[in-house]
Amino acid sequence: MLRKTLLVLALASALAACGKGPKEPAKPGQGVTAQQSLLVAPEDLLTVQSNALASGPVITGSVQPERRADLRAEVQSVVLQVLKENGEAVKRGDVLVRLDETAIRDSLLSADEAVRASTQALDQSNRQLERLKTLRASGMTSAQALDDAEVRRNNAQSDLAAAKSRAATAHQQLARTVVRAPFDGIVSDRKVSAGDTAAIGKELLKVIDPTSMRFEGRVSADKVSTVKVGQPVMFRINGYGDQRFTGVVKRIDAAANPVTRQVEVLVGLTGEQPRVAGLYAEGQIDAETTAVLMLPEKSVVKAGDKSFAWRLKDNKLAKVDIVVGARDQRTGNFEVKGGLAAGDTVLRTPGSSLKDGQKVELATVKVASATNPQQGK
């Protein structure tokens, strides 16, 4: 009986479905989802305003230490020991290289012995002169003998002075067999090894002070008239990615390079300093600043050759075509030459799903209140 009842119900349902009339056409607005409002926070908006756009000549060059020393051999000798390697830190007075002092020490001993002998000869000649002066006063010697004694005394004085000079030179030569660091720094380039013969003037190693870096750049001759001492400089250094370094023009060379026709400009660093010397650097000298409308790079949307921004007005979004000008190397912002006015509000970082005319709702900032833990107990 239950089975028959279920069969009747199924047939009735099928007949009702087949006999159902066609649907009425949807009225306008029915079945279409209304465009959702965009909820934005105050920090998502940006007010267009006038800022200083810096412009000036391009400067290229390298970062070099102001304090650097090329230590060279001052005596001809064999290198016995090199105590520091490239990259090692040194303190002022640290021994860096030792040269063979055997021959120089022999010369020093000979010079010291000559000083001793010359001192004795001078003492003897002084005593002889004093005796002859006494005898001459008594008439017991001739004037010629007294003159000869004075000549011998003077010659002994000259011999002693020459011997002392040779001894002083030998002492200096001996001291020069030990090469020391002239200041606190780092060994940047070792040129010799133990066993090498160091002739006078041969470069042994280089020491630099990494805390004294400066930008030694060059500027095109046709732009040098705009460069002045004290102007700020912003530049990048190869190896440091997008990190920006700042400096100030300290000195401008008075003569252009005869080959490249560029003028050297020395820039002192004012912010963080790189720790590696010799890296290529490129930047811009802020020779002139102009007040213009500026927008951050993230606020500018580019589509082919056109650029636009999303402006908020009367709680609605508007896609506004803008004319973009120069890019400020210091901040990365773009100059806006047209399409926006000072005081306009735009989206700081617009997305890709925005619609022209889309409504905007400003999110209210909720302030969390601190609850007394004793309340509610």
Secondary structure, 3 states (H helix, E strand, C coil): CHHHHHHHHHHHHHHHHHCCCCCCCCCCCCCCCCCCCEEECHHHEEECEEEEEEECCEEEEEEEECCEEEEECCCCEEEEEECCCCCCEECCCCEEEEECCHHHHHHHHHHHHHHHHHHHHHHHHHHHHHHHHHHHHCCCCCHHHHHHHHHHHHHHHHHHHHHHHHHHHHHHHHHCCEEECCCCEEEEEECCCCCCEECCCCEEEEEECHHHEEEEEEEEHHHHHHCCCCCEEEEEECCCCCCEEEEEEEEEEEEECCCCCEEEEEEEECCCCCCCCCCEEEEEECCEEEEEEEECHHHCEEECCEEEEEEEECCEEEEEEEEEEEECCCCCCEEEEECCCCCCEEECCCCCCCCCCCEEEECCCCCCCCCCCCCCC
